[in-house]
Amino acid sequence: MTRRWLVILLYLAAAALISVAAGWGAFVSALDEVERRGQSDLRLTSQRLTTQLQSYAELAVALADRPEPQAQVAGRGPSDWVSSLLVRHADMTGSAAIFLTDEDGRMLAFTGETAPAQLTGPEIVRARQGALGSSHRVAEESGRRLYSFAAPIFAPDGPVMGIVVVQADLRLIELDWAGDPVPVFFTDSDGVVFVANRTELLMMSRDGAAGEGVHAGAALKPFIGYRPWQAGGRDLWWVDGGPYIPRAALHLVQELPVIGMRGEALISLAPALRLGALAAAAVAALCLGFGAFLFLLSERRRALAERLGVEARANAVLEARVEKRTEALQAANLRLKAEVHERKEAEAALRRAQAELVQAGKLSALGQMSAGLSHELNQPLMAIRSFAENAESFLDRGSPEKAAQNLGRIGDLARRMGRIIRNLRAFARQESEPIGRVDLGAVVETVLELVEGRMVQAGVALDWAAPEAPVIVRGGEVRLQQVVLNLVSNGIDAMAGREEAELGIAIEPGAPVRLRVRDSGAGIAEPDKIFDPFYSTKEVGASEGMGLGLSISYGLVQSFGGNIRGENRPGGGAEFTVELQPAGLEVAA
């Protein structure tokens, strides 16, 4: 008994080690994709910051080349007129401040109400040497984080006679990418986080530097608590930085010598950890299943060995009465053979039943995939057929221009079907097209074009007023069109055969943005079941619907971070409301 338990414990320990190794291998392998996407996000954010700062550097150089500042430095122009020029350029570019000084940094013209009598700093020293200078600091008066560029103004005979200084407010630059999902921050040579898309990271000091020098206007904070470790040659962190910083993250670094900073990103390891856990669980399940099979086999052999031992001892005891017990022993042997035969037949039947269940599961999955594909492509195919018939009619009437328009729409629908197939294939691979900015009004207009002929044929009146301005939401254009098309088609089907059929569509901007689709049909019999797969209120044979449209639409809207619900209207009919997140608009400089 002790030896058997020892073998079991050793097997379980080996299975655990194999599972951990498989999980670790899957985790390290998944880090490649995590690192690739993280490097792309870090490069994109770094390029955006560098490009935006370079625009202020170009402004400083452009102002230094203008004749008005040159004349002011040379003492030939009115300072008020030059100050108004600087204010105008500051307003157009969103600069925090623009200064015009002589070669020693003494103020000649500036934007705003007050300015220091003389500017100092590394950018002034660099500009005095005849080159473009730059530096960053925290303003002691306002606490704003500023990035300054200083461009020299050269005298006709060559030496520097003045300096143009342009200051950029980094807080305004951060507004353009504050909502990015990946935490990205930029540290200076002192190890202080000076720019970040997470406000809780700002002014954190990695080496505990005091708030002096360029950071004199801000109180520095200790850096986020983290424990670095290595996996596959990569720098991984366990982070304790708040709810918007991933707990387990891949730390990426990119040097930015152009602006004198270093870009850093913390990429969440949650996908890689989930993949590693799934791989470990799968291997553990296989090992435990195989171990259970071996245990049952050994138990059966042990039981059989014990039974044979009992029979051998019985035979030794009964040898003296062999003649009397021969018939009884033969009967017992026959019963034993019958029992073994029955067990073998039961095992064979069990294996056949398991094979049939596996085959049934395969057929069920194929049926679900075929139903979803048919529902996704049926409506575009019907629209293509309708446009083709219309094109043929226009050609017969001598209207090739309208026929060409219909053929063009057929091409668009064919491309749209290609996108639908690509989305279905991506869904099968657990992938999706990136969620981006979509004009909800344009989506509704596209859907109404597709169902225009069907609405006319069904005698459905349309109550729809396009928004005066684009209503931008977060989603996928093709998938959002499919959601709206499903709701509009269901509304038309619900009003089939009614004398007063009216379909109403309205967009309500806000947070969230609401799209309402209402009809004057019979309403919803069971509102709590309308989003269940294969649930349909349509009569058999009356429609080609299979009860998957609303279920698919529910999943698509959920993937956008939105919500969809359906309810009966007090005056009759049904109304569906789709709530979507508005896309973040870029803040003007």
N, C-alpha and C positions, 0 to 999 in steps of 0.2 A: 504493500500500500504506500509506504514512504517513497519507494523508488518511482512508483507511478506518478505521485504528486510532484516529485522532483522533475520528472520529464515534462509534465504539464507546465510547471513554472518556467522551465528553461525555454520551452516552445513559446510561451506568452512573451517572455523577455525578448526572444529573437524576433517575434512578430512586431513588438513595439519598436525595436531598433530599426527594422526594415521600414516600418511606416514612417518613423521620424526621418530616416534618410530620404525616402521618397518625397515626403513633404518639403524637406529642405531643398532637394534638387529642383522641385517644381517652383518653389519660392525664388531661388536664385535665377532660374530660367526666366521667370516672369519679370524679374528686375530689369531685363534688357528692354522690354517694351515700356516699363515705367520710366526708365532713364531716358529713352528716346523721346517720349512725349514731354518729359520734364525739361530736357535740354531745349526742345522746340519752344516751349512756353517761356523759358528763361531768356532765350535769344530774342524772341519777339518783344518781350517787355523791355529788355535792355536796349534794343534798337529804337523802340518808341521813346524811351527816356532820352537817349543820346540824340535822336533826331529833333525832339522838341527843344532840348537845350541848345543844339547847334543853330536853331532858328534865331535865338536871342544873340548868339555870337555873330551871325550874319547881319543882324540888325545893327549891332555895335560897329561893325566894319563899314556897313553902308552909310551910317550917320557920320562916321569919321571922314568919309570921302566926299560928303556934301560941302558945297561952298559956304553955306550959312555958318555951320560951326567953325569952319576954318577962319572965316572973317571975324567971328566973335573972339576966337583965341588970339587973332592978330590985332584985336582992338579996333576993328573997323565996322562992327555991326552992333545993333541994339540988343541987349540981353533979353528984354521982354519978348522980342520977336522970336529969338532962338528958343526961349523957354516954351513958347506956345508951339513951336515946331516939335520940341521933345515931347510935350504933353500929347500932341496929336498922334505921334508914333507910338507912345505908350498905350494910348487908348485903343489903337488899331491892333496892337500885338499882344495886349494883356500883360505888359511888363509891369513889375512892381514899382520900379523907379528908373529914371534915366538922368545921368549927371554929365555935365560938361565942365572939365577942370583944365587948369594949365598943367605944364609938365611936372610941377611939384605937387599936384593933387588939390590945389586951392580952387574952391567952387567959383564957377563963372555963370552957369545956368543949370536949372534943375526942374524936375516935375514935383508937384505937391506943394504944400505950404511951407515946410521947413526942410533944411538940409544942413549937415555939418559943414563947418567952415573949410575943412580940408579932409580929403579921403586918404586913407592909408590901407595897406594890405598887400598881399603878394601879387594880386592882379595889377595894382598900380605900379609896383616895382617892375613887373614884367613889361607892362606897356611903356614905361619910361625907357626901357631898353630897346624899344622899337618892335616888339612882338605882341601878339594877342595874348592877354593874360586872363586867367580865370581863377576863382576861388569860391568857397562856400562858407557860410557862417550862420549863426542864429542871431537875429537882431535883438540887442539888449532891451530896446524900448518896447517893441511889440511882440517879441518872442517868435516872429515869423522865421521860417527857414528860407534863406535866400541863396541863390547861385548867381554870381556876378561875372560879367565879361568886360574887360577893359581893352579898347582898341586905340592905338596911338594916332595922333594927327601930326603929319609931317609938314615942316616948313618947306617952302620952295627950294631952299638950298640944302635940304636933307635932314637936319636934326628934328627930334620930336619937340613940338611946341604946345601940344595939348592932348587931352585924353577924353574919350567918350566911354562912360560906364553904363552898362545895362544890367539891371537886376531882375531876376525871375523869381516869382513866388512858387516854391515847389509844391505847396498845398494845391494850387490850381492845376498843376500838371498831374498830380496824383488822382484828381477827380476823374480823369479819362479812363483809368484802369483800376479804380478802387474795387469794383465788383468782380474782378477776375477770380476764378475758383482756386487758383494755385497761389499760396502765399509767397510773394517775392519781395525782397528788401535789398537795399544797397548800403554798404558800409564804406566809410572813408578810411584814410590811413590810420586814424586813431582807434579803429574798431568800433565806431559809433554808427548805429543805424540812422542814416540821415534821410533816406527816401524809402517808402514802403507802401504796399497796397493793403496793409493792415495797420490801423492806427495804434493798436496796442504794442506794436514792435518799434515805433518811432522813438528815437533818442535812447535806445538801449545800448549799453556799453559792454562789449565782450570782455575787455580787459580791466574794467572798473576805472577808466580814466575820469578825472575830475572835470567838472563843468567849467573849463577855462578855455582861453583862446577862441577858436571858432565856435565853441559850444558854450560860451559864457552866458548867453541869453536863455539857456534852458537847463532844467534839472535832469541829469542823466539818470537812467534807471538800470538796475542790474539786468543782465541778459537773461533770456528765457532759460529756465532750468532744463538741461538736456544731458543725456548720457550717450556719448558717441560709441559706435561699435562698427565692425566691418563684416561685410558679406559679399563674396564674389569680387573683392577688390573695390567695393563701393563704400562710401561714407554714409552710414545710417545713424539716425538719431531717435532716441526715446525722448519726446518733448513734453514739457508741462507748461504750455503757453496760453491756455485759455480755450474756449469752445470753438474758435475759428482757426486754430492751428492744429494740424493733424498730430495725434499722439505718437504714431510711428511714421517716420518720414525719411525719404531719401534726400540727403543734402547735396545740392549741386552748386557749383561756383563758376563764375565767368568774370575774368578780369576786364575792366573797362578803362584803359589808360587814357582815352580821349577826354573823359570827364573826371579822372582821378579817383574812381571808386571801384568797388567790386560788387558785382551782382550775385545774389545768393537766393536759392529757392528751396522750399521744403515740400517735396512731392509725397502725397499720401501713399503709404504702403498697404492700405486696406485691400485693394484688388489682388496684389501679390500674396498677401497673407491668406486671403480667402482661397486662392488657388492652391497654395501649399496645404492648407487645412483639408481641402477637398481631396487632393492627391493622397495625403496621409490617411484620411478616412477610407478612401477606396481601397488602398493597399491593406489597411487593417481589416476591412471587411473580407477581402479575399483570403488573407492569412487565417482569420478566425473561421471562415467557412471551410477552408481546407483542413484546418486543425480539427474542427468538429467532425468532419468526415473520417479523418484518421482515428479519432477517439472512438467513434461508433464502431468502426471496423475492428479496432483492437478489443473493444468490449465484447463484440460478438464472437471474436475468436477465443477470448478468455472464457466466455460462457460455454462455448462449444467444447473447449478443452476440459472444463470442469465437468460438463455432462459426460464426456467420454471417460473421464477418470472414475466418475460414479458408476458408470456402466461396467468398466473394467473390474472395479472392486466387487460389484454385484456378480459379475461372471465368475470371479475367483471363488466367491462364497457359494455360488450355486452350481459349481462344477459337479458336486456330488449328486445333484438332483437334475442333471441335464435332461435326462429322458422325460422326467415328469413336467419340466417347464419349457420344453422345446416349443410347443404350440403357443404358449403365452408370450415367449420371447419373439417368435415370428410375427405374432399379431402386433406387439409393441413396435417392432421394426417397421412394419407396414404403416402404422399410424405416424411414426416419425418421418418416413419418406413422404407421406401425404402432406404432413405439416410443412416440410421443407418445400415441396412442390407448390403448395398454396402461397407460401411466403414469396417464392420467386415470381409467381404469377401476379401477386399484389404489387411487388416492386416494379415489374414490367408495366402494369397498368398505371402506376403512379408516374413513371417516366413518360408514358404516352400522354397522360393528362397534362403534365408540365409542358411537353412540347406543343400540345394544342393551345394551352394558355398563352405561350410565347407567340405562336402564330396569330392568335386572336388579337393580342396587343399590337403586333405589327400591322394587321389589317385596320385596326381602329385608328392608329396614328396616320396611316396612309389616307384613310377616309377623311380625317380632320384636315389634313393638308390639302387634299383635293377640293374640299368644300370651301376652305378659305381662299384658295387660288381662284376658283370659279367666281366667288362673290367679288373679289377685288378686280377681276378683269372683265366681268360681264357688262357692267355699265359703260366703260369706255368702248367696248366692242359694239354695243348698241348705238352709241353716239357716232362711231365711225360709219356704221351702216346707214344711219340717218343722213349724215353729211354726204356720203357717196350717192344716195338716192337724190338728194337735193342738187348735187353737182350735175347729175345726169339730166335732171329736169331743167336746170339753167342752161345746159348746153343745147337741149332741144329747143329752148326758147330764144337761143341766140344771145345769151348773156355769159360770155366766157369769163368776164371779170369776176362775177359772183361765183361762178363755178370754180375759178382759181382760188377764191377765198375759202370755199368749202374744202378743196383739196389741201390747201395750206392747213386748215384746221385738222384734217385727217392726219397730216404729218405731225402736227403738234400732239394729237391724241396718241399716235403711235409712239412718239418719244415719251409721252407721259406713261404709257403702258410699260415701256422699257424701264422707266424710273420705278413704277410700281413693282415690277418683277425684281428689280435690283433691291428695293426695300424688303420684299418678302425673303429674298435670298439672304440679305443682311440679317433679317430677323431670325432666320433659321440658324445663322452663325452667331447669334447673340450680339449682333452689331446693329448700328443705325446711322443714318446720315446725321451730320452734326446739326444740333439745334441752333438756329440763328434768328435773324430779324425778318419777320414776314408781315406784309401789309394785309391785314384781315379784310379790308374792303376790296382789295384786288382779288383775293381768294373767292369772296362771295360773287363778284362779277364774273369770274371764270366759270364757277359752277352754274350760275344762271344762264350763261351762254350754252352750256352743255344740255340743260334741261328745258331750254326755251321752246323747242318744238314739241316736247312732251307736254308741257303746260298748256300750250295752245290747243293741242289735241284733246286734253282732258278738260278744257274749259276752266282752268284755274286762274283766278285773278291774283296778281302779285302786288303786295304792299311792301315796297322797298325804296329807301332813299339812301343813296350812297353818302358816306361822310364827306364833309367839305375838305378835310385834311386827312392824310394817311394815318391810320391807326395801326401802329407797329406793335406786334406781340412776339413773344418767344415761341418758336415751334419750327416744324419742317413744312415747307410749302406744299409738297405733294401729299404728305400725310394729312395736313390740315384741310386741303381740298377734299380728300377722301371723307373726312369727318363731316364737313358741310354737305357734301354730295349725298351721304347716307341720310342725314337729317332731312334734306329737301326732298329726296326721293320717297322716304317714308311718309312725309307729309302729303305728297301728291297721291300716294297709294291709299292713304287713310281717307281722302276725300273723293275717291272714285265713285262715280254714280250720283253724286250730290248736285243739286241744282245751284246752290250758292256755295261755291268752293273758293276760298281765299287763303292764300299762303302769305304770311307776314314774316319779314326778316328785319331785324334791327340790331345795330351795334351801339353799345353804351361804353364810351371811353371811361377809364378810371383805373383803379388798382383793387381788384383785378378788372380787366376788360371783359365785358359780357356780350356774348352773341346769343340772341334769342330767335328761335325759329318756331312759329306757331301755325296751326292749321285749324280748319273748321270741321274736322272729321268727328268721328264718334268718340274720341278720347281713348284713354288707356284703361284696360280692364284691371290689370294687376301692375300698378306702378313699381312695386318692389321687385319685380322679376324681369323688367324690360331689358336689363343689361346682362342677363344670364345667357350663356351660349345656347343656341338652337331654340331659344324661346321666341315664338312668333304668334301674332294675333291674326295673320293673314290666312284666309281659307286655302285649303289644299287645292292646287290647280289654278288659283286666281293670280298667283305671282310666282316669280322664280326665286323669291327670297327664301333663305334657309335659317333665318334667325341668328345670323352671325354679324350683321351690320352694326347694331348698337353695341354688341360685345367688343368688336374690333375697335369701334370709335371710342369706347370707354378706355380701352388700353392705350390708344394713341394719345388721348387727351391727358391721361395720367402720366405718360412719358414726357409730356411737355411741362409737367409741374402744375397742371390745371385740374379742373373738375367739370363733370357733366352730370346733369340731372334732368329728369322728365316728370311732368305733373299735368293734371287735368286743369283746364281753364274754367273759371266759374260760369262763363257764358257758353261753354261747350267747346269741344276740341281739346287738343293737347298742345303743350308748349315745352320745348327743350331749351335749356340754358347751358351754354358752354362758357366757363370762366377760364381765362388765360392770363398769364403774367405779362404785363407790359414790358417791352424791351427797353433797357436803359438808354436814354438819349445822350449823345455826346454834349458836354458842357462847352459852350462857346467861349473862346478866349476873351 
